Amino acid sequence: MFMARTESRPLQSRRGRAAGAAPACGCVAHGPAMRWAHRRLENDLLHRMAAGGPAEAARPFGAFRADSAFMGEPLACAKPLVLTNIRLFDGVTASLRDGLCVRIEGNRVADIQPAGPRQEGVESLDCGGRVLMPGLIDAHWHSMLCGISQLAAMTADTPYIHLNAARQAQNTLMRGFTSVRDAGGPSFSLKRAIDEGLVHGPRIFPSGAMVSQTGGHGDFRMPYEVPSRPDILSHPEAAGICAIANGRDEVLRRAREQLMLGASQLKLMAGGGVTSLYDPLTSVQFTEDELRAGVQAAADWGTYVMVHVYGAQGIQRALRAGVRSIEHGQLADEETVRMMADHGAWWSLQPFFGDDDANPHADPRSHAKQQMVAEGTERAYALAQRFNIQTAWGTDILFAPDKLARHGHMLAKLTRLYAPLDLLRMATGQNGQLLGMSGARNPYGASVGCIAAGSLADLLVVDGDPSRDLDFLTDPQANLRLIMKDGKIYRNALA
């Protein structure tokens, strides 16, 4: 049956006595064990009432249902779980398949089987003819920086940044994103807390601090902090948001530090950015030798480097240095895209169209650079398709808490450029392949983004038809009827 993990905490009475303390009468019926059992029963009934009203409260314990993990702990099944009456999108092929069921054992997909009679010794969950698909993956996410302003990120106490990120991680999971590739920031502690079940959130593939040259896109220091002193770190450096390195030796040191802390891949800044004020957007950052040092450090640990860069010259330099994932790149020309194809590099694109989803920028210099990127975005997607580049999807929501509710919309709106199932495959199976490039540095030891025997059981059951559109992702509360991560159910609204 489904088992909900709970913790017993003594409740304080009005007189300050623990509610579980033995009563003076010594009667067994009123003792600690019975009080504890009564609380368990009462809490279970309250959970059921909240999930579905009086009718839900009357259901047997084996059919326990929860609309939200935040009412308690996620639900785990003590037996194998079979998801029946489904239309399967497996994240591998751009198609829907009928007449199948999926068997889950522990935290893995055990098998995909033909639909048939109810099996013995398993729990069955009828999905009502809805689409079963892998959990979504955002390949360019900032777990620590998406839900706060830039001012807060640069000035707030580091514990506040972490507490805010923990709350946003819960919301990210409940929007259907079961994995993210963190593209820079001190997400190691958040990842550990999620993996240990202290807080809820997606799987995090962390990059750690963004490694930047002086004056580069990751140099967030104020002018009064220049020149730098070796014995003083700026606030963003001390918080683990960035790591400034100049020269091959320093790049090696900073790269190895992030690997030591647990980075599954490394993030280097190879060109100018929108949010940074010092560098032109098309500036080229780090020498080829410096980039090679980061690539070598990553390769020695069995993983790869992703680089922030927009312009053609910076992309070409990164490719020559052995970089395997180009982040952004909206200003690439045709020659550069051909080079990306020849090198087998990934192009991690974001839908930067300068529309309502754009990250806010009050400074006119940043806004002007943002417009340059927006003008190149649609052309970049066209070139990626024309040259058959391995393309990843991500959002790069940064310093924009008001944009988080539009997370799924940033995928759905791209159906004007891609067939819906091809786009959904990009945000599941293809992104999962990119995450898998971390090799032995993969923190989870199995594939994500697909539904196949042996893959991690990160699944969604949705109201919607992804062969027509992905609009169902714009309202996750209404349309994500089942959210499962690691074989545990975080939402079940399949009644």
C-alpha positions as CSV (number, residue, x, y, z in Angstrom):
1,M,0.0,0.0,0.0
2,F,1.0,3.6,-0.2
3,M,2.9,4.6,2.9
4,A,3.3,8.3,4.0
5,R,6.4,9.0,6.0
6,T,5.5,10.9,9.1
7,E,7.3,12.2,12.2
8,S,5.9,12.2,15.7
9,R,6.4,15.5,17.5
10,P,5.2,16.1,21.0
11,L,2.4,18.7,21.1
12,Q,2.5,21.2,24.0
13,S,-0.7,21.5,26.1
14,R,-1.8,24.8,27.5
15,R,-0.1,24.0,30.7
16,G,3.2,23.3,28.9
17,R,3.0,19.5,29.4
18,A,3.8,17.4,26.4
19,A,0.6,15.9,25.1
20,G,2.1,12.5,24.8
21,A,3.1,12.4,28.5
22,A,1.4,9.6,30.6
23,P,-1.8,10.7,32.4
24,A,-2.0,10.5,36.2
25,C,-4.6,7.7,36.0
26,G,-2.2,5.3,34.4
27,C,-4.9,3.8,32.2
28,V,-3.6,2.1,29.1
29,A,-6.4,3.4,27.0
30,H,-5.3,7.0,27.7
31,G,-1.5,6.3,27.7
32,P,1.2,7.5,25.3
33,A,0.7,4.8,22.7
34,M,-3.0,5.3,22.4
35,R,-2.6,9.0,22.2
36,W,0.0,8.6,19.5
37,A,-2.2,6.2,17.5
38,H,-5.2,8.6,17.9
39,R,-3.1,11.5,16.5
40,R,-2.0,9.3,13.5
41,L,-5.6,8.4,12.7
42,E,-6.8,12.0,13.2
43,N,-4.0,13.4,11.0
44,D,-4.7,10.8,8.3
45,L,-8.4,11.7,8.3
46,L,-7.5,15.4,8.1
47,H,-5.2,14.8,5.1
48,R,-7.9,12.8,3.3
49,M,-10.5,15.5,4.0
50,A,-8.2,18.1,2.6
51,A,-7.5,16.0,-0.4
52,G,-11.1,15.0,-1.3
53,G,-13.7,15.7,1.4
54,P,-15.8,13.3,3.4
55,A,-15.8,10.6,0.7
56,E,-12.0,10.6,0.6
57,A,-11.9,10.2,4.4
58,A,-14.0,7.0,4.1
59,R,-11.6,5.3,1.7
60,P,-9.3,2.5,3.0
61,F,-5.8,3.4,4.0
62,G,-4.3,1.6,1.0
63,A,-6.0,4.1,-1.3
64,F,-4.5,7.2,0.4
65,R,-4.4,10.2,-1.9
66,A,-2.7,13.5,-1.6
67,D,-3.1,16.6,-3.8
68,S,0.2,18.1,-2.6
69,A,3.3,16.8,-1.0
70,F,3.4,19.9,1.2
71,M,0.5,18.5,3.3
72,G,3.0,15.9,4.5
73,E,5.6,13.7,2.9
74,P,5.5,12.3,-0.6
75,L,3.7,8.9,-0.9
76,A,5.8,5.8,-1.6
77,C,4.4,2.5,-2.6
78,A,5.4,-0.6,-0.7
79,K,4.5,-2.8,-3.6
80,P,5.3,-2.5,-7.3
81,L,3.1,0.2,-8.9
82,V,1.4,-0.3,-12.3
83,L,0.2,2.8,-14.1
84,T,-2.7,1.7,-16.3
85,N,-5.1,3.2,-18.9
86,I,-2.4,5.5,-20.3
87,R,-1.3,7.1,-23.6
88,L,2.5,6.9,-23.4
89,F,4.9,9.6,-24.4
90,D,8.3,8.1,-23.5
91,G,10.6,11.1,-24.2
92,V,12.5,9.1,-26.8
93,T,10.2,9.0,-29.8
94,A,8.0,11.9,-30.9
95,S,4.8,9.9,-30.7
96,L,2.0,8.7,-28.4
97,R,1.4,5.0,-27.8
98,D,-1.7,3.3,-26.6
99,G,-2.4,-0.2,-25.2
100,L,0.5,-0.1,-22.6
101,C,1.0,0.1,-18.9
102,V,4.2,1.1,-17.0
103,R,5.4,-0.8,-14.0
104,I,7.4,1.1,-11.3
105,E,9.5,-0.7,-8.7
106,G,11.1,1.5,-6.0
107,N,12.6,4.5,-7.8
108,R,12.9,3.0,-11.2
109,V,10.8,2.1,-14.2
110,A,10.9,-1.6,-14.2
111,D,9.1,-2.4,-17.5
112,I,6.7,-1.2,-20.1
113,Q,4.1,-3.9,-20.7
114,P,1.1,-4.5,-22.9
115,A,-2.1,-3.6,-21.1
116,G,-3.9,-6.6,-19.6
117,P,-5.8,-8.0,-16.6
118,R,-5.0,-6.6,-13.2
119,Q,-1.8,-8.1,-11.9
120,E,-1.4,-9.8,-8.5
121,G,0.8,-8.4,-5.8
122,V,0.9,-4.9,-7.2
123,E,-0.8,-1.6,-6.7
124,S,-2.6,-0.2,-9.8
125,L,-3.3,3.4,-10.6
126,D,-5.8,4.1,-13.3
127,C,-4.7,7.2,-15.2
128,G,-8.1,7.7,-16.9
129,G,-6.8,7.5,-20.5
130,R,-4.5,10.5,-19.9
131,V,-0.9,11.0,-21.2
132,L,1.9,9.6,-19.1
133,M,5.2,11.4,-19.8
134,P,8.6,11.9,-18.3
135,G,9.1,14.8,-15.9
136,L,10.2,18.0,-17.5
137,I,13.9,19.1,-17.5
138,D,15.1,22.7,-17.6
139,A,18.7,22.6,-19.0
140,H,19.6,26.2,-18.0
141,W,18.2,26.9,-14.6
142,H,19.5,29.0,-11.6
143,S,18.1,27.4,-8.5
144,M,19.6,30.0,-6.2
145,L,19.0,33.1,-8.3
146,C,15.6,32.7,-10.0
147,G,13.4,33.8,-7.1
148,I,15.2,36.9,-5.9
149,S,16.1,40.3,-7.4
150,Q,19.7,41.0,-8.5
151,L,20.0,43.5,-5.6
152,A,19.1,40.8,-3.1
153,A,21.5,38.3,-4.7
154,M,24.3,40.8,-4.4
155,T,23.5,42.1,-0.9
156,A,21.4,39.7,1.1
157,D,22.8,37.4,3.8
158,T,23.7,34.1,2.2
159,P,21.3,32.1,4.4
160,Y,18.4,34.2,3.1
161,I,19.4,33.3,-0.5
162,H,19.4,29.6,0.4
163,L,16.0,29.7,2.2
164,N,14.4,31.5,-0.7
165,A,15.9,28.9,-3.1
166,A,14.5,26.0,-1.0
167,R,11.0,27.5,-1.3
168,Q,11.4,28.0,-5.1
169,A,12.6,24.5,-5.5
170,Q,9.3,23.2,-4.1
171,N,7.4,25.3,-6.6
172,T,9.6,24.2,-9.4
173,L,8.8,20.6,-8.8
174,M,5.1,21.2,-8.5
175,R,5.2,22.8,-12.0
176,G,6.3,19.4,-13.3
177,F,10.1,20.0,-13.5
178,T,11.7,17.0,-12.0
179,S,15.3,17.7,-13.0
180,V,17.3,20.9,-13.7
181,R,20.8,21.6,-14.8
182,D,21.9,24.4,-12.6
183,A,23.9,26.9,-14.7
184,G,25.6,28.7,-11.8
185,G,25.2,29.4,-8.1
186,P,25.9,27.8,-4.8
187,S,23.3,25.0,-5.2
188,F,25.2,22.2,-3.5
189,S,23.5,22.5,-0.1
190,L,20.1,22.8,-1.7
191,K,20.8,19.7,-3.8
192,R,21.8,17.7,-0.7
193,A,18.8,18.8,1.2
194,I,16.5,17.7,-1.6
195,D,18.2,14.4,-2.1
196,E,18.0,13.7,1.7
197,G,14.3,14.7,1.7
198,L,14.7,17.7,4.0
199,V,12.9,19.8,1.4
200,H,11.1,19.0,-1.8
201,G,12.4,20.0,-5.2
202,P,13.8,18.7,-8.6
203,R,17.0,16.8,-9.1
204,I,19.8,19.3,-9.4
205,F,22.8,18.8,-11.7
206,P,25.0,21.5,-10.2
207,S,27.7,23.6,-11.8
208,G,28.7,25.5,-8.7
209,A,30.2,29.0,-9.0
210,M,30.3,30.5,-12.5
211,V,34.0,30.8,-13.3
212,S,34.7,34.3,-14.9
213,Q,37.7,36.4,-15.8
214,T,38.1,39.8,-14.2
215,G,35.5,42.1,-15.8
216,G,33.7,39.2,-17.3
217,H,30.1,38.3,-17.2
218,G,30.5,36.6,-13.8
219,D,32.4,39.5,-12.2
220,F,29.7,41.1,-10.0
221,R,32.0,43.3,-8.0
222,M,31.3,47.0,-7.4
223,P,33.8,49.5,-8.8
224,Y,35.0,50.3,-5.3
225,E,36.1,46.7,-4.9
226,V,38.7,47.1,-7.7
227,P,41.6,46.5,-7.6
228,S,41.1,43.1,-6.0
229,R,43.0,41.9,-2.9
230,P,43.9,38.3,-2.6
231,D,42.8,38.1,1.0
232,I,39.3,39.6,0.5
233,L,36.5,38.1,-1.5
234,S,33.5,40.1,-2.8
235,H,30.1,39.1,-1.5
236,P,29.1,37.1,-4.7
237,E,32.4,35.2,-4.5
238,A,32.0,34.5,-0.8
239,A,28.5,33.3,-1.4
240,G,29.6,30.9,-4.1
241,I,27.8,32.6,-7.0
242,C,30.9,33.3,-9.0
243,A,34.7,32.6,-8.9
244,I,37.0,35.0,-10.6
245,A,40.1,33.5,-12.3
246,N,42.8,34.9,-14.6
247,G,45.4,32.8,-16.3
248,R,45.5,29.1,-16.8
249,D,46.6,28.2,-13.3
250,E,43.8,30.2,-11.6
251,V,41.2,28.6,-14.0
252,L,42.5,25.2,-13.1
253,R,42.3,26.0,-9.4
254,R,38.7,27.4,-9.5
255,A,37.5,24.6,-11.8
256,R,38.9,21.9,-9.5
257,E,37.4,23.6,-6.5
258,Q,33.9,23.3,-8.0
259,L,34.5,19.7,-8.9
260,M,35.6,19.1,-5.3
261,L,32.4,20.6,-4.0
262,G,30.3,18.3,-6.2
263,A,29.8,20.0,-9.6
264,S,28.4,17.6,-12.2
265,Q,29.7,19.9,-15.0
266,L,31.5,23.2,-15.1
267,K,30.3,26.6,-16.1
268,L,32.7,29.1,-17.6
269,M,32.0,32.6,-19.0
270,A,33.3,32.9,-22.5
271,G,31.6,36.1,-23.6
272,G,29.7,39.2,-22.6
273,G,26.3,39.2,-21.0
274,V,23.0,41.1,-20.7
275,T,23.0,41.5,-16.9
276,S,26.6,42.6,-16.6
277,L,27.5,46.2,-17.1
278,Y,31.2,46.2,-17.7
279,D,31.5,44.0,-20.8
280,P,30.1,44.4,-24.4
281,L,27.7,41.7,-25.3
282,T,30.0,40.3,-28.1
283,S,33.2,40.6,-26.1
284,V,35.4,37.4,-26.1
285,Q,36.4,36.3,-22.6
286,F,39.1,33.9,-21.4
287,T,41.9,33.0,-23.8
288,E,41.8,29.7,-25.6
289,D,44.4,28.4,-23.2
290,E,42.4,29.4,-20.2
291,L,39.3,27.7,-21.6
292,R,41.4,24.6,-22.4
293,A,42.4,24.5,-18.7
294,G,38.8,24.4,-17.6
295,V,38.0,21.7,-20.2
296,Q,41.0,19.7,-19.1
297,A,39.9,19.9,-15.5
298,A,36.4,18.7,-16.3
299,A,37.7,15.9,-18.6
300,D,40.0,14.6,-16.0
301,W,37.0,14.1,-13.8
302,G,34.9,12.5,-16.6
303,T,32.7,15.5,-17.3
304,Y,32.4,18.5,-19.6
305,V,32.2,22.4,-19.7
306,M,29.3,24.6,-20.6
307,V,30.0,28.2,-21.5
308,H,28.0,31.4,-21.4
309,V,28.5,33.1,-24.8
310,Y,26.5,35.0,-27.4
311,G,28.8,36.0,-30.2
312,A,30.3,34.0,-33.0
313,Q,34.0,34.7,-32.1
314,G,33.5,33.5,-28.6
315,I,31.6,30.4,-29.6
316,Q,34.4,29.5,-32.1
317,R,37.1,29.9,-29.5
318,A,35.2,27.8,-27.0
319,L,34.7,25.0,-29.6
320,R,38.4,25.0,-30.4
321,A,39.1,24.6,-26.7
322,G,36.9,21.5,-26.5
323,V,33.7,23.0,-24.9
324,R,30.8,20.7,-25.4
325,S,27.8,22.8,-24.5
326,I,27.1,26.4,-25.8
327,E,24.7,28.3,-23.6
328,H,22.8,31.0,-25.5
329,G,24.7,31.8,-28.7
330,Q,21.8,33.8,-30.2
331,L,24.3,36.0,-32.2
332,A,26.0,33.0,-34.0
333,D,26.4,33.2,-37.7
334,E,26.1,30.4,-40.2
335,E,29.8,29.6,-40.3
336,T,29.8,29.2,-36.5
337,V,26.7,27.0,-36.5
338,R,28.4,24.7,-39.1
339,M,31.4,24.5,-36.7
340,M,29.1,23.5,-33.9
341,A,27.7,20.7,-36.0
342,D,31.2,19.6,-37.0
343,H,32.3,19.4,-33.4
344,G,29.1,17.6,-32.2
345,A,28.5,20.3,-29.6
346,W,25.2,20.9,-27.9
347,W,23.4,24.2,-28.3
348,S,21.5,25.1,-25.2
349,L,19.0,27.8,-26.4
350,Q,16.5,29.8,-24.4
351,P,13.3,31.5,-25.9
352,F,14.6,35.1,-25.5
353,F,12.1,36.9,-27.6
354,G,12.0,40.2,-25.7
355,D,8.3,39.4,-24.8
356,D,6.5,39.2,-21.5
357,D,8.8,36.4,-20.4
358,A,12.0,38.5,-20.6
359,N,14.0,39.0,-17.4
360,P,13.7,42.5,-16.2
361,H,16.5,45.1,-16.8
362,A,16.1,48.6,-15.6
363,D,19.5,49.8,-16.8
364,P,19.2,51.0,-20.4
365,R,22.5,49.4,-21.4
366,S,21.3,46.0,-20.3
367,H,18.0,46.5,-22.0
368,A,19.7,47.4,-25.3
369,K,21.7,44.2,-25.1
370,Q,18.6,42.2,-24.3
371,Q,17.0,43.6,-27.5
372,M,20.1,42.4,-29.5
373,V,19.6,38.9,-28.2
374,A,15.9,38.9,-28.9
375,E,16.5,39.9,-32.5
376,G,18.8,36.9,-32.9
377,T,16.8,34.2,-31.1
378,E,14.3,33.2,-33.8
379,R,17.2,33.0,-36.3
380,A,19.2,30.8,-33.9
381,Y,16.4,28.3,-33.6
382,A,16.1,28.2,-37.4
383,L,19.8,27.6,-37.8
384,A,19.8,24.9,-35.1
385,Q,17.1,23.0,-37.0
386,R,18.7,23.6,-40.4
387,F,22.0,22.2,-39.4
388,N,20.5,19.5,-37.1
389,I,22.3,20.7,-34.0
390,Q,21.8,18.8,-30.8
391,T,19.5,21.4,-29.1
392,A,18.6,21.7,-25.5
393,W,15.8,23.8,-24.0
394,G,16.1,25.9,-20.9
395,T,14.8,29.2,-19.6
396,D,17.5,31.0,-17.7
397,I,15.0,32.8,-15.5
398,L,17.2,35.1,-13.5
399,F,16.5,37.6,-10.8
400,A,12.8,37.4,-11.9
401,P,10.5,35.9,-9.3
402,D,7.5,37.2,-11.1
403,K,8.3,35.1,-14.2
404,L,8.4,31.8,-12.4
405,A,4.7,31.1,-12.8
406,R,5.3,31.3,-16.6
407,H,7.9,28.5,-16.5
408,G,5.8,26.0,-18.6
409,H,4.6,28.8,-20.9
410,M,8.2,29.4,-22.0
411,L,8.2,25.9,-23.4
412,A,4.6,25.9,-24.8
413,K,5.1,29.1,-26.8
414,L,7.8,27.5,-28.9
415,T,5.3,25.3,-30.7
416,R,5.2,28.0,-33.4
417,L,8.7,26.9,-34.3
418,Y,8.6,23.2,-33.5
419,A,6.1,20.4,-33.7
420,P,4.7,19.9,-30.2
421,L,5.9,16.4,-29.7
422,D,9.4,17.3,-31.0
423,L,9.5,20.2,-28.6
424,L,8.3,18.0,-25.7
425,R,11.0,15.5,-26.6
426,M,13.6,18.3,-26.4
427,A,12.5,19.2,-22.9
428,T,12.6,15.6,-21.7
429,G,14.6,12.9,-23.5
430,Q,17.1,15.3,-25.3
431,N,17.7,17.3,-22.2
432,G,18.2,14.0,-20.3
433,Q,20.9,13.1,-22.8
434,L,22.7,16.4,-22.2
435,L,22.6,15.8,-18.4
436,G,23.9,12.3,-19.0
437,M,27.2,13.8,-20.5
438,S,28.3,14.3,-16.9
439,G,29.2,10.6,-16.9
440,A,30.5,9.4,-13.6
441,R,29.7,12.8,-12.2
442,N,26.0,12.1,-12.7
443,P,24.7,12.4,-9.1
444,Y,21.9,10.0,-9.7
445,G,23.4,7.1,-11.5
446,A,20.6,6.5,-14.0
447,S,18.9,8.2,-17.0
448,V,16.3,10.9,-16.6
449,G,13.9,12.5,-19.2
450,C,12.7,9.2,-20.6
451,I,10.4,6.3,-19.7
452,A,12.3,3.1,-20.3
453,A,13.3,0.1,-18.3
454,G,15.9,1.2,-15.7
455,S,15.2,4.9,-16.0
456,L,14.4,6.9,-12.9
457,A,10.7,7.1,-12.1
458,D,10.2,10.8,-12.7
459,L,6.8,10.9,-14.3
460,L,3.8,13.2,-15.0
461,V,0.2,12.3,-15.9
462,V,-1.4,15.3,-17.7
463,D,-4.7,16.5,-19.0
464,G,-3.8,17.6,-22.5
465,D,-2.9,16.3,-25.9
466,P,0.8,17.0,-26.7
467,S,0.3,15.9,-30.3
468,R,-1.7,19.2,-30.7
469,D,-0.2,21.7,-28.4
470,L,1.6,22.1,-25.0
471,D,-0.8,24.6,-23.6
472,F,-1.6,22.3,-20.7
473,L,1.8,23.2,-19.2
474,T,0.8,26.8,-18.7
475,D,-1.6,25.8,-15.8
476,P,0.2,23.0,-13.9
477,Q,-2.1,23.2,-10.9
478,A,-5.1,22.3,-13.1
479,N,-3.5,20.0,-15.7
480,L,-0.7,18.0,-13.9
481,R,-2.8,15.3,-12.4
482,L,0.1,13.1,-11.1
483,I,3.6,14.3,-10.2
484,M,6.1,11.6,-9.4
485,K,9.8,11.9,-8.7
486,D,12.1,9.1,-7.7
487,G,9.1,6.8,-7.5
488,K,7.3,8.9,-4.9
489,I,4.1,10.7,-5.5
490,Y,4.0,14.4,-4.9
491,R,0.6,15.1,-6.3
492,N,-2.2,12.7,-7.1
493,A,-5.4,14.3,-8.5
494,L,-6.5,11.3,-10.6
495,A,-9.9,10.8,-8.9
